[in-house]
Amino acid sequence: MGDNKEKTTIVLFSGELDKAIAAFIIANGAAAYDHEVTIFMTFWGLNVLRKDQKVSVKKGFLERIFGKMMPRGAEKLGISKMNFGGMGPKMIKHVMKKHNALSLPQLIELAQEQGVKLVACTMTMDLLGLQQEELLEGIEYAGVAAYLGDAADAKVNLFI
């Protein structure tokens, strides 16, 4: 029965707040229209899935450096234009709140509630030294082949 559903897939490559918000708005909209939705997060997009708090895991030197340099979670992302040393994201969040728009953490939560499949790219996790314990609960872990399997049946495939 699930095979009759329209399918939408999104590759979230960017770790920038505005692009992540756009990806999750599209995903939630597609899910509301009863699409089967997959967001495959790779490279900097994986930072969207990081837990806000530091998680104690064993890492090598380079992995620790990567971990310190990358934003930890949806609340810490910069924006793609007009970042202004961190003021840009604050202004965007303020305007969104003023207009009663959902924040990125709320959009992620809504996506999970709607059954959007959030997939962390395992190859990128290895490259950046990210471990499952550092990422949000309720997500899946897979490689590019799994994404391609989902994308092959989808009418909408986006790269953000």
C-alpha positions in Angstrom: 0.0 0.0 0.0 2.9 2.4 0.8 4.2 1.9 -2.7 1.2 4.0 -4.1 2.4 7.1 -2.2 4.2 9.8 -4.1 7.9 10.0 -3.0 10.1 13.0 -2.4 13.8 12.9 -1.6 16.1 15.7 -0.5 19.8 15.6 -0.2 20.8 18.2 2.5 24.4 18.9 1.8 24.4 22.4 3.3 24.9 23.1 7.0 23.5 26.7 6.6 20.4 27.7 8.6 18.4 29.2 5.8 19.0 26.2 3.5 18.2 23.7 6.2 15.0 25.6 7.0 14.0 25.5 3.3 14.7 21.7 3.2 12.5 21.0 6.2 9.7 23.3 5.1 9.6 21.4 1.8 9.8 18.0 3.5 7.0 18.9 5.9 4.9 20.2 3.1 5.4 17.0 1.1 4.6 14.9 4.1 1.4 16.9 4.8 0.4 16.0 1.2 1.0 12.3 2.1 4.3 11.9 0.3 6.9 9.4 1.6 9.8 11.8 2.3 13.5 11.1 2.8 16.1 13.7 3.8 19.6 12.3 3.2 22.0 14.4 5.2 25.6 14.4 4.1 28.7 16.5 4.7 27.8 19.8 6.4 24.1 18.9 6.4 25.0 16.4 9.1 25.5 19.2 11.6 21.7 19.8 11.5 21.4 16.4 13.2 24.0 16.9 15.9 22.8 17.1 19.5 23.2 20.6 21.1 25.2 19.2 24.1 28.7 17.8 23.9 28.7 14.0 23.9 31.7 12.2 25.3 33.0 9.8 22.7 36.5 8.5 21.8 38.0 10.2 18.8 41.3 10.7 17.1 43.0 14.1 16.9 41.6 15.1 13.5 38.1 14.0 14.3 38.2 16.1 17.6 39.3 19.1 15.5 36.5 18.6 13.0 34.0 18.3 15.9 35.2 21.6 17.4 35.1 23.5 14.1 31.6 22.4 13.1 28.4 23.8 14.6 26.8 21.6 17.1 23.1 21.2 16.2 20.3 23.1 14.5 20.5 26.1 16.9 24.2 26.9 16.1 24.0 27.1 12.3 25.1 30.2 10.4 23.3 31.5 7.3 24.5 31.5 3.7 24.4 35.2 3.1 24.7 38.2 5.5 26.0 36.1 8.4 27.5 39.3 10.0 29.6 37.5 12.5 26.6 35.6 13.9 24.1 38.5 13.9 22.4 37.2 10.7 21.1 34.0 12.2 19.8 36.0 15.3 18.0 38.4 13.0 16.4 35.6 10.9 15.3 33.8 14.1 13.8 37.0 15.4 11.9 37.7 12.2 10.7 34.1 12.0 9.4 34.2 15.6 7.7 37.5 14.9 5.8 35.9 12.0 5.0 32.8 14.1 7.1 30.6 11.8 8.5 27.4 13.2 12.1 27.3 14.2 14.5 24.7 12.7 14.4 22.5 15.8 10.6 22.6 15.7 10.6 21.8 11.9 12.8 18.8 12.6 10.5 17.6 15.3 7.5 18.1 13.1 9.2 16.1 10.3 9.9 13.2 12.7 6.2 13.3 13.9 5.1 13.2 10.2 7.2 10.2 9.5 9.9 11.9 7.4 12.8 9.6 7.1 15.9 11.4 8.3 19.0 9.6 7.1 22.6 10.3 8.2 25.3 9.5 5.6 27.5 6.9 7.2 30.5 7.5 4.8 30.5 11.2 5.7 30.1 10.4 9.4 33.3 8.3 9.1 35.1 11.1 7.2 34.1 13.8 9.8 34.5 11.6 12.8 30.8 11.8 13.8 29.4 9.0 15.9 25.8 7.9 16.3 25.8 9.0 20.0 26.4 12.6 18.9 23.3 12.7 16.6 19.6 13.1 17.4 17.4 10.1 18.3 15.1 8.5 15.8 17.2 8.9 12.7 18.5 6.3 10.3 22.0 5.5 9.1 22.8 4.5 5.5 25.1 5.1 2.6 24.5 6.5 -0.8 23.0 3.3 -2.2 20.1 3.5 0.2 19.4 7.1 -0.8 19.6 6.2 -4.5 17.1 3.4 -3.8 14.6 6.0 -2.4 15.4 8.5 -5.1 14.9 6.1 -8.0 11.1 6.0 -7.2 10.7 9.6 -6.3 9.2 12.2 -8.6 10.8 15.0 -6.7 14.5 14.9 -5.9 16.2 18.0 -4.5 19.8 18.8 -3.7 20.1 21.6 -1.1 
